[in-house]
Amino acid sequence: MVLTKRKGKMHAAASQQPSSASMDVEEAPDGASELEELREFKRQLLSPIGLADTFNLQSAAGKKQLAMQLWRGDYETSLQRVRAANPALVQIIKAQIGNSYDRRASDDHRHSKDRQVDGILMCMIGAQSKFNASLITAGLAVLSHAHRVPAEFHEEVRRFFNGALKTETWTESVIKLARTLRPPPPDPLPGVAVAAFDNFSMQLNYRSMVVGGEGGQLKHMTNWLSCFLPAHLAPPTFDAHQLFANGIFRTGISLGTFGRLFYLEHHEVATRRSHRFTRFMAAVRNGRHLSRPAVRPEWQPYKVYHDPIFDRLQSSYADVREEMRVISQACGSVPG
């Protein structure tokens, strides 16, 4: 009886557990799938970094494409493409630079962490080959050149962080190429251009002591730029040619009346002066006086820097007339 019961129990226990054959059939797909995922993860990590949205500088077409993309911008999307091309590497980098603070960090902290990942990816792209360049790397190199960062500092940063900057020589060449590929201004207002100019004088070859010959010269010039305005800022009935045909000066008000509008005791001047003082003092009290406005500009100026007008200042009518002639002639080619 005991033996029979034991056999029954043994038989019952055996009936409740799946056979080894059925275990192999049910668990094998999960184990194999996990193994394949690990192998794929390993393959991605041991493969060269993906060069999504990266430009081949050995190719003239690649360098030209990069120079054109510098004008278009879209830097954030470029970084996203590089991250998307290297998911396993991004996962490892995030794990390596992570810390316990990340779980309760602010959005600014997480954004900073993403920029750190982007920086590591750019350095790896630059370390893989000096002939590869991401859009961010080229943009930072141009920005360094524009702000006249000392060459020694620029070069040391490039040596330690190869993906952050390119050489000064390369940067100057891509700037020169990009200037020839600048896209035209979008939707310019026909017949209108804005010009800004200012005087500049420079002492050349001056020395504290002159033995003979010339002791230097004082060079005068007027530096200037022009800018095109977008058509959507003007009212639908705006016609620049018709305005100039009727004359650019107002005829419905005398010069004396116009001048009195700027008197300190004029009611509009006094009212606005009081309003500004009150508003600025309130901003100082609230700690927001130096805060930048949160309003995004409606348009980005399309500035064109022109050659200086040498030997001309604004100290005489003759100089101003010559400057107006040069500026008007140059701005006469306004698109539209």
GIWO-V495207 format. One record per residue. N is the residue number from 1. RES is the residue in one letter. SS is DSSP state (alpha for helix, beta for strand, coil for the rest). PSI is psi in whole degrees, -180 to 180 (999 if undefined). OMEGA is omega in whole degrees, -180 to 180 (999 if undefined). Layout:
BEGIN
<<N:RES:SS:PSI:OMEGA> <N:RES:SS:PSI:OMEGA>>
END
This chain:
BEGIN
<<1:M:coil:-43:180> <2:V:alpha:-43:-180> <3:L:alpha:-41:180> <4:T:alpha:-43:179> <5:K:alpha:-42:179> <6:R:alpha:-41:179> <7:K:alpha:-38:178> <8:G:alpha:-44:179> <9:K:alpha:-42:179> <10:M:alpha:-40:179> <11:H:alpha:-39:179> <12:A:alpha:-42:179> <13:A:alpha:-40:180> <14:A:alpha:-33:-179> <15:S:alpha:-24:-180> <16:Q:alpha:-18:-179> <17:Q:coil:138:179> <18:P:coil:152:179> <19:S:coil:162:179> <20:S:alpha:-32:179> <21:A:alpha:-44:180> <22:S:alpha:-33:177> <23:M:alpha:-41:178> <24:D:alpha:-39:-177> <25:V:alpha:-39:-175> <26:E:alpha:-38:-173> <27:E:alpha:-18:-177> <28:A:alpha:-43:-180> <29:P:alpha:-40:-179> <30:D:alpha:-45:179> <31:G:alpha:-42:179> <32:A:alpha:-38:179> <33:S:alpha:-43:179> <34:E:alpha:-38:179> <35:L:alpha:-40:179> <36:E:alpha:-38:177> <37:E:alpha:-41:179> <38:L:alpha:-41:178> <39:R:alpha:-40:179> <40:E:alpha:-40:178> <41:F:alpha:-43:178> <42:K:alpha:-40:180> <43:R:alpha:-42:179> <44:Q:alpha:-40:-179> <45:L:alpha:-34:-178> <46:L:alpha:0:178> <47:S:coil:154:176> <48:P:coil:152:-177> <49:I:coil:140:179> <50:G:coil:134:-173> <51:L:coil:46:178> <52:A:coil:136:178> <53:D:coil:35:177> <54:T:beta:144:-171> <55:F:beta:138:179> <56:N:beta:111:-175> <57:L:coil:-10:176> <58:Q:coil:-17:-179> <59:S:coil:134:177> <60:A:alpha:-37:179> <61:A:alpha:-38:179> <62:G:alpha:-41:179> <63:K:alpha:-38:178> <64:K:alpha:-41:178> <65:Q:alpha:-40:178> <66:L:alpha:-43:-180> <67:A:alpha:-38:178> <68:M:alpha:-37:-179> <69:Q:alpha:-27:177> <70:L:alpha:-35:178> <71:W:alpha:-36:-176> <72:R:alpha:-29:-178> <73:G:coil:-125:-180> <74:D:coil:42:-176> <75:Y:alpha:-38:-179> <76:E:alpha:-44:178> <77:T:alpha:-36:178> <78:S:alpha:-43:178> <79:L:alpha:-38:179> <80:Q:alpha:-37:179> <81:R:alpha:-39:179> <82:V:alpha:-42:178> <83:R:alpha:-41:-179> <84:A:alpha:-28:-180> <85:A:coil:-10:-178> <86:N:coil:62:-175> <87:P:alpha:-42:-179> <88:A:alpha:-42:180> <89:L:alpha:-41:178> <90:V:alpha:-39:179> <91:Q:alpha:-42:179> <92:I:alpha:-43:-179> <93:I:alpha:-44:179> <94:K:alpha:-39:179> <95:A:alpha:-36:-177> <96:Q:alpha:-32:-178> <97:I:alpha:4:-180> <98:G:coil:159:175> <99:N:coil:175:-175> <100:S:alpha:-21:-179> <101:Y:alpha:-22:-175> <102:D:alpha:-31:-175> <103:R:alpha:-27:-178> <104:R:alpha:20:-176> <105:A:coil:163:179> <106:S:coil:174:178> <107:D:alpha:-36:178> <108:D:alpha:-39:179> <109:H:alpha:-44:179> <110:R:alpha:-37:177> <111:H:alpha:-40:177> <112:S:alpha:-39:177> <113:K:alpha:-40:177> <114:D:alpha:-40:179> <115:R:alpha:-34:177> <116:Q:alpha:-41:176> <117:V:alpha:-43:178> <118:D:alpha:-41:179> <119:G:alpha:-41:178> <120:I:alpha:-42:179> <121:L:alpha:-43:180> <122:M:alpha:-40:178> <123:C:alpha:-36:178> <124:M:alpha:-37:177> <125:I:alpha:-44:179> <126:G:alpha:-35:180> <127:A:alpha:-29:180> <128:Q:alpha:-42:179> <129:S:coil:134:178> <130:K:coil:-10:180> <131:F:coil:3:174> <132:N:beta:139:179> <133:A:beta:131:174> <134:S:beta:165:-180> <135:L:alpha:-38:180> <136:I:alpha:-42:179> <137:T:alpha:-46:179> <138:A:alpha:-40:180> <139:G:alpha:-40:178> <140:L:alpha:-36:178> <141:A:alpha:-42:178> <142:V:alpha:-40:179> <143:L:alpha:-40:177> <144:S:alpha:-41:179> <145:H:alpha:-41:-178> <146:A:alpha:-34:-179> <147:H:coil:7:175> <148:R:coil:48:175> <149:V:coil:135:-179> <150:P:coil:138:-175> <151:A:alpha:-37:-179> <152:E:alpha:-44:179> <153:F:alpha:-43:178> <154:H:alpha:-45:-176> <155:E:alpha:-39:179> <156:E:alpha:-41:176> <157:V:alpha:-41:-180> <158:R:alpha:-37:-178> <159:R:alpha:-40:-179> <160:F:alpha:-33:-179> <161:F:coil:84:-170> <162:N:coil:-25:-179> <163:G:coil:-2:-178> <164:A:coil:-38:-175> <165:L:coil:159:171> <166:K:coil:173:-177> <167:T:coil:158:179> <168:E:alpha:-40:-180> <169:T:alpha:-45:179> <170:W:alpha:-42:-179> <171:T:alpha:-44:179> <172:E:alpha:-37:-180> <173:S:alpha:-40:-179> <174:V:alpha:-31:175> <175:I:alpha:-43:179> <176:K:alpha:-41:178> <177:L:alpha:-42:-177> <178:A:alpha:-32:179> <179:R:alpha:-33:179> <180:T:alpha:-13:-176> <181:L:coil:14:-178> <182:R:coil:128:180> <183:P:coil:155:179> <184:P:coil:161:180> <185:P:coil:138:-180> <186:P:coil:126:173> <187:D:coil:60:-179> <188:P:beta:151:178> <189:L:coil:118:-176> <190:P:coil:136:173> <191:G:coil:9:-176> <192:V:coil:135:172> <193:A:coil:149:179> <194:V:beta:135:180> <195:A:beta:141:175> <196:A:beta:134:-178> <197:F:beta:157:-179> <198:D:beta:155:-180> <199:N:beta:154:175> <200:F:beta:132:178> <201:S:beta:140:-177> <202:M:beta:137:175> <203:Q:beta:126:-178> <204:L:beta:133:174> <205:N:coil:33:176> <206:Y:coil:142:177> <207:R:coil:158:180> <208:S:coil:-26:-180> <209:M:coil:132:180> <210:V:coil:123:180> <211:V:coil:-45:-179> <212:G:coil:162:180> <213:G:coil:-160:-178> <214:E:coil:143:179> <215:G:coil:21:-179> <216:G:coil:176:-179> <217:Q:beta:154:178> <218:L:beta:116:-176> <219:K:beta:124:178> <220:H:beta:145:178> <221:M:beta:165:173> <222:T:beta:116:177> <223:N:beta:142:-177> <224:W:beta:161:176> <225:L:beta:159:176> <226:S:beta:160:-176> <227:C:beta:140:178> <228:F:beta:140:179> <229:L:coil:141:178> <230:P:beta:145:-175> <231:A:alpha:-27:-175> <232:H:alpha:-12:177> <233:L:alpha:-18:-178> <234:A:coil:151:176> <235:P:coil:159:-177> <236:P:coil:-28:-176> <237:T:coil:5:-176> <238:F:coil:132:179> <239:D:coil:103:-176> <240:A:alpha:-40:-179> <241:H:alpha:-39:179> <242:Q:alpha:-37:178> <243:L:alpha:-43:180> <244:F:alpha:-28:177> <245:A:alpha:-33:179> <246:N:coil:-6:-178> <247:G:coil:141:-174> <248:I:coil:-8:-179> <249:F:coil:146:180> <250:R:coil:144:-180> <251:T:coil:-11:-176> <252:G:coil:9:-179> <253:I:coil:141:-180> <254:S:coil:162:-180> <255:L:alpha:-38:179> <256:G:alpha:-45:178> <257:T:alpha:-41:179> <258:F:alpha:-41:-180> <259:G:alpha:-36:-179> <260:R:alpha:-15:176> <261:L:coil:-18:-177> <262:F:coil:5:178> <263:Y:coil:146:-179> <264:L:coil:-30:-179> <265:E:coil:0:176> <266:H:coil:137:-172> <267:H:alpha:-37:180> <268:E:alpha:-40:178> <269:V:alpha:-45:-180> <270:A:alpha:-41:-180> <271:T:alpha:-46:-179> <272:R:alpha:-33:177> <273:R:alpha:-44:179> <274:S:alpha:-40:-180> <275:H:alpha:-43:179> <276:R:alpha:-42:-180> <277:F:alpha:-46:180> <278:T:alpha:-43:-179> <279:R:alpha:-43:-179> <280:F:alpha:-40:179> <281:M:alpha:-37:177> <282:A:alpha:-38:179> <283:A:alpha:-38:177> <284:V:alpha:-44:-180> <285:R:alpha:-36:-179> <286:N:coil:-1:178> <287:G:coil:24:-178> <288:R:coil:15:-175> <289:H:coil:-38:-177> <290:L:coil:8:179> <291:S:coil:140:178> <292:R:coil:147:179> <293:P:coil:146:-179> <294:A:coil:11:-178> <295:V:coil:124:179> <296:R:coil:140:180> <297:P:coil:149:-179> <298:E:coil:-17:-179> <299:W:coil:158:178> <300:Q:coil:124:-176> <301:P:coil:140:176> <302:Y:beta:90:-174> <303:K:beta:140:177> <304:V:beta:117:180> <305:Y:beta:127:-176> <306:H:coil:167:177> <307:D:coil:146:179> <308:P:coil:153:173> <309:I:beta:101:-173> <310:F:beta:152:176> <311:D:coil:26:177> <312:R:coil:132:174> <313:L:coil:-147:177> <314:Q:coil:28:-177> <315:S:coil:-4:-180> <316:S:coil:157:178> <317:Y:alpha:-35:-179> <318:A:alpha:-42:179> <319:D:alpha:-44:-178> <320:V:alpha:-40:178> <321:R:alpha:-41:179> <322:E:alpha:-40:178> <323:E:alpha:-41:178> <324:M:alpha:-36:178> <325:R:alpha:-46:-180> <326:V:alpha:-44:-178> <327:I:alpha:-44:180> <328:S:alpha:-39:-179> <329:Q:alpha:-40:-180> <330:A:alpha:-38:-179> <331:C:alpha:-3:177> <332:G:coil:-17:179> <333:S:coil:32:178> <334:V:coil:129:180> <335:P:coil:139:179> <336:G:coil:999:999>>
END
